[in-house]
Each structure stands twice: as structure tokens, then as C-alpha cells.
């Protein structure tokens, strides 16, 4: 985890959080209405945003080569560029579907990219923010798989041995088959004692206090009170719920975008 980052929210401004768009799933054509809705949301919030956090899996599959990036999603990338160029900071956290994101967002859009959870102080409130994959108990199979996917040698072999067109086709096929996109497990609240990210947050609280833990990945909108002064917030997704988080300088709430 990198150094603590501090953000001040001016009066009348807000901080926004979004996660799990999975643009391109199940096809680019099918996801286009969802992309347009997300861009409309960005247009709405840019009017009073002090900062925007995107907590991963914006795309259903994303891999960058030295001189090649995935085709498509021009509306989203253009809007992010516009907002970033206007001076509103955007922070991106890679998810399990965009583990191979490298420096394109940083160089082209001036959006810093985080590969691990990061701690922020926003208006004197402490935030622990990340995508959420591979944290907490269980999920050992995915944790082993993530080690392979993030291994530099494995990444080099994938990019070197496979033509980008073929590699993207394979990656997209496997991503769409991933049940984390729309599986039944994501539709059911497991109870506070069994929600593994809530368990992870409670464990982290034994080491250090945080006012808010904010994650994506789970695809289910959740706002769980961990103790008197700390909450775990999961942002939901832009597939089923179209929910996002708002920090007004004092509290974090979840809201559905209706457009």
C-alpha cells in the first residue's frame, strides 16, 4: 500500500464512487446501453464532483501491450479524459477483470492506477479503498489464479506468444464465462457474519481504525455498520443495480442512478 493520500472536499462538493461496469459483457453491442448510462452519470456528477473513484472492472476484459490497447469504449474513455482535463481528480483501482492494466490510464488520461487497496483521508475521515478481490477468508482458488495472472513471466508469455486479436478473444471469452459477472452468488446477501469482505474489514479494524471501507467486486449494494464508528460499503454494479456511492463530506450513502 502506498503513502496516505489526503483530499479536501470544498463546501457544496462531493466525492463519488463507482465499480463493476463490465463493459463489453456479454458483447460490446449488448453493453452499449449500459455504457451510455454510465457516461450520462459521469456527465451528471461532474458538476459537483471533488473527486471520482472507480473501483475496478470498468471493462470486462482489459490488457495493454506496449503499443496496443483494447479497441472500443470511446464514449467512456473520452468522458473520463474530459473530466480529468477539467481538473477533477479520478482514481482507478484495478479489479479481477482488468488485472493487466498498466500505464495507459496514467499516461493518456492522467488517472492514477492502484493495484492494491489504498488509504485516503477525505475531509478528516479515514477511507480504506480497493476493488475487493482476493481479500478476506476463503476464495483460495481465485487467490492462486491471481498469482498466475499477475506473474510477470506469465504476462510476458501471453502477450508475446499470442497475437493481440487472438489474445483478446480468449480473454473476453473467459471473462464472460466468469460467474462473478452475474452469478447467483452475487444476488444473495450472506449475512454480516458470512460476508467475507465484512469479515476482512472487521479484522483490519483490530489493527487500525478506519471510518469507511469501500469496495466493489461483490456486485451487491451493501452498507454494513461494523461498529459504532466504522462502515463497510460495497458499491454494487452497473449491470443489475446501477448504484454508486456518495460522500458528502460527512457520510457515505448508496444511490441508484435512474436515467
Buried (B, 14 or more C-beta within 10 A) or exposed (E): EEEEBEBEBEEEBBBBBBBBBBBBBBEBEEBBEBBEBBBEBBEEBBEBBBBBBBBBBBBBBBBBBEEBBBEBBEBBBEBBBBBBEEEBBBBBBBBBBBBBBBEBBEEEBEBBBBBEBBBBBBBEBBBBBBBBBBBBEEBEEBEEBBEEEBEEEEBEEBBEEBEBEEBBEEBBEEBBEBEBBBEEEBEEEEEBEEBBBBBBBBEBBEEEEBBBBBBBBBBBBBBBEBEEEBBBBBBBBBBBBBBBBBBBBEEBEBEEBEE
